[in-house]
Amino acid sequence: VIWWRRAGQSGSGSTPESATGLGAMGQVDLLMSPHTEENWLQHEMGFVVARKHAQRLSQIAVVLAFILPLLALWSGVSWAILLIPLVHFVGIMIERWLFFA
């Protein structure tokens, strides 16, 4: 949760030279300039939805990945313990989706 808040507030601070490690050799020219328009991949992977609902999805990810598995462990119910890996996996997948969105 702290990482999500800090990532949303931080600036880039990176240049093409620092990103490639070739700054000592001179200026790095970009093959293609960055773009801000929606592309096919962003549309297909639902990144627009992820950005629109990022706060709610991050809450769901924390609940599924951490809180529900811990509650299932503490409950001691055998069938609930069997669901822990699946619930945790879904929560982590939502978090990864948000990371790339």
N, C-alpha and C positions, 0 to 999 in steps of 0.2 A: 504494500500500500504506500509506504514511504517512497519507494522507487518510482511508482507511477506519478506521484505528486511532483517529485524532483525532475523527472524526465519531461513533464509537461511544461515546466518553467525554465528549463535550461536552454541556452542558445547553442549554436553549432560549435564555434571556436575552431573549426577545422577548415583547412584549405586543401586544394588538390595536391599541393606539394607535401603537406603534412600527412595527408591520408595515404599517399603512395610511398612516402619515405624518400622521394626523389628531389627534395628541396635543395640539397647541396649541388645538384647538377644544373639547376636553373629553373625557369618557369615550366610548369606542366600544362600542356594544352589539352583541353577536353575534346574527346572524339564527338560527343553529343552533349549539348547543353541540358541542364536540368529543366524539367517541365512541371507545371502545376495542374495541367489538365488531367481529367480522369482517363485512364487507359483501360485496355481490355482486361488486364489482370486484376486491377483494382475493382472493376465492375463485377467480374466473375467470382472473385473470392469474397464478395460482400463487405469490402472494407468501408464502403460508404455507410452501411448499417452499423458497423463496429464503431466508426467515429461518431456517429449520431448518438449512439447509446453507450458510449465508453464508460461513463461512471457507473451506470446500472450493471453493465456486463462485468466490470471489475469487482463489484460487490458480489455478484453471483459466482465469479471465479473463486474468490476467497472463501465463500461459504462452502462450495462444492469441493474445493481442493484441500481445505484445512479443517474448517469447523465441523462439518458433518462427519468426516472420518474420525475425528477425535471424539465426538459424541457417540458414534457407533462403538468405538473401542471401550469407552467408559460404561456404556450400557451393558456390555457383556452378553448381549443377545447374539446367538450364533449365526442366525440368518443375516443380521445387520453387518456382522463382521465380514461375511462373504461379499457384500456389496461395496466394501471400502475401496478396493482397487478400481472398480468401475467408476464410482463417484469421483474419486481423486483424479483419475485419468480425464474425465470430462472437464473438471475444473481447470486442470493444467492446460488442456487444449484450448479452452476459452481464453486463458491468459496468454498463450502463445499467439493466438489469433489477434488479440488486442496489441501485442508487442509489435507485430508486423503491420498492423493497420496504422 
